[in-house]
Amino acid sequence: MAKLLLGKEVNASLNEEIKEKVAKLKQEGVTPKLGIIRIGEREDDLSYERGATKRCETLGVACEKFVLPADVEEAQVLETIEKVNKDEEIHGVLLFRPLPKHLNEDKIINTLA
């Protein structure tokens, strides 16, 4: 017989599973960390960032933000990405897109490890 899956129940189950994995990693001396790269102040990006930050807090995952102005030069974006790539304490990256039109999105995405 099929069971109706409720989003709230599925989310709670996933959260518990992730919390257990995070706790095991922390016992091994590893604190999972998400790097967030945001360029500009688009309201939809800000809203998503707030949600991601809150979820990280709920799950026990550290979060570091790299915020650049909308008129940033491409070289500075690439520098920031290289910094994130080299940071062994960052285990995942959230890069908000679309990027401002003056930036080469393919080049920037392909620089991200």
C-alpha positions as a Python dict, from the first residue, in 0.01 Angstrom:
ca = {
    (1, 'M'): (0, 0, 0),
    (2, 'A'): (128, 349, -86),
    (3, 'K'): (205, 594, 192),
    (4, 'L'): (143, 964, 161),
    (5, 'L'): (468, 1150, 224),
    (6, 'L'): (431, 1481, 399),
    (7, 'G'): (703, 1738, 335),
    (8, 'K'): (732, 1828, 702),
    (9, 'E'): (790, 1464, 803),
    (10, 'V'): (1041, 1402, 524),
    (11, 'N'): (1228, 1724, 611),
    (12, 'A'): (1240, 1632, 981),
    (13, 'S'): (1373, 1286, 897),
    (14, 'L'): (1642, 1429, 668),
    (15, 'N'): (1739, 1687, 929),
    (16, 'E'): (1789, 1417, 1193),
    (17, 'E'): (1998, 1210, 954),
    (18, 'I'): (2216, 1511, 868),
    (19, 'K'): (2252, 1610, 1235),
    (20, 'E'): (2377, 1258, 1315),
    (21, 'K'): (2634, 1276, 1035),
    (22, 'V'): (2746, 1622, 1147),
    (23, 'A'): (2783, 1497, 1506),
    (24, 'K'): (2999, 1204, 1388),
    (25, 'L'): (3219, 1438, 1185),
    (26, 'K'): (3258, 1672, 1482),
    (27, 'Q'): (3366, 1376, 1698),
    (28, 'E'): (3640, 1321, 1440),
    (29, 'G'): (3745, 1686, 1467),
    (30, 'V'): (3576, 1803, 1148),
    (31, 'T'): (3317, 2080, 1153),
    (32, 'P'): (3135, 2086, 818),
    (33, 'K'): (3138, 2435, 668),
    (34, 'L'): (2944, 2590, 381),
    (35, 'G'): (3095, 2880, 191),
    (36, 'I'): (2841, 3124, 48),
    (37, 'I'): (2952, 3350, -236),
    (38, 'R'): (2710, 3631, -316),
    (39, 'I'): (2765, 3914, -560),
    (40, 'G'): (2536, 4212, -514),
    (41, 'E'): (2226, 4262, -304),
    (42, 'R'): (1944, 4100, -503),
    (43, 'E'): (1650, 4044, -272),
    (44, 'D'): (1593, 3685, -388),
    (45, 'D'): (1960, 3603, -316),
    (46, 'L'): (1938, 3767, 27),
    (47, 'S'): (1625, 3571, 110),
    (48, 'Y'): (1780, 3241, 0),
    (49, 'E'): (2097, 3323, 193),
    (50, 'R'): (1898, 3383, 512),
    (51, 'G'): (1730, 3045, 467),
    (52, 'A'): (2060, 2865, 399),
    (53, 'T'): (2223, 3031, 700),
    (54, 'K'): (1933, 2935, 925),
    (55, 'R'): (1940, 2576, 800),
    (56, 'C'): (2315, 2556, 863),
    (57, 'E'): (2259, 2674, 1221),
    (58, 'T'): (1982, 2418, 1269),
    (59, 'L'): (2203, 2135, 1143),
    (60, 'G'): (2522, 2238, 1324),
    (61, 'V'): (2703, 2326, 1002),
    (62, 'A'): (2933, 2628, 1004),
    (63, 'C'): (2882, 2894, 741),
    (64, 'E'): (3116, 3159, 600),
    (65, 'K'): (2993, 3434, 369),
    (66, 'F'): (3191, 3601, 94),
    (67, 'V'): (2996, 3908, -17),
    (68, 'L'): (3112, 4112, -314),
    (69, 'P'): (2960, 4430, -462),
    (70, 'A'): (2749, 4403, -779),
    (71, 'D'): (3007, 4603, -976),
    (72, 'V'): (3298, 4379, -868),
    (73, 'E'): (3570, 4313, -1122),
    (74, 'E'): (3598, 3957, -1248),
    (75, 'A'): (3955, 3925, -1117),
    (76, 'Q'): (3831, 3984, -761),
    (77, 'V'): (3560, 3720, -801),
    (78, 'L'): (3819, 3471, -926),
    (79, 'E'): (4049, 3562, -635),
    (80, 'T'): (3766, 3497, -390),
    (81, 'I'): (3689, 3162, -550),
    (82, 'E'): (4056, 3061, -535),
    (83, 'K'): (4058, 3153, -165),
    (84, 'V'): (3752, 2934, -108),
    (85, 'N'): (3902, 2651, -316),
    (86, 'K'): (4217, 2651, -101),
    (87, 'D'): (4035, 2668, 233),
    (88, 'E'): (4036, 2309, 359),
    (89, 'E'): (3778, 2398, 625),
    (90, 'I'): (3512, 2470, 359),
    (91, 'H'): (3338, 2153, 241),
    (92, 'G'): (3073, 2294, 10),
    (93, 'V'): (3002, 2617, -173),
    (94, 'L'): (2685, 2799, -264),
    (95, 'L'): (2742, 3049, -547),
    (96, 'F'): (2440, 3267, -618),
    (97, 'R'): (2343, 3295, -983),
    (98, 'P'): (2274, 3450, -1219),
    (99, 'L'): (2585, 3660, -1188),
    (100, 'P'): (2588, 4025, -1294),
    (101, 'K'): (2599, 4050, -1674),
    (102, 'H'): (2950, 4199, -1689),
    (103, 'L'): (3097, 3877, -1544),
    (104, 'N'): (3182, 3563, -1744),
    (105, 'E'): (2960, 3315, -1563),
    (106, 'D'): (3107, 3006, -1734),
    (107, 'K'): (3463, 3106, -1645),
    (108, 'I'): (3368, 3176, -1283),
    (109, 'I'): (3171, 2854, -1241),
    (110, 'N'): (3452, 2649, -1394),
    (111, 'T'): (3703, 2806, -1152),
    (112, 'L'): (3505, 2673, -855),
    (113, 'A'): (3657, 2340, -747),
}
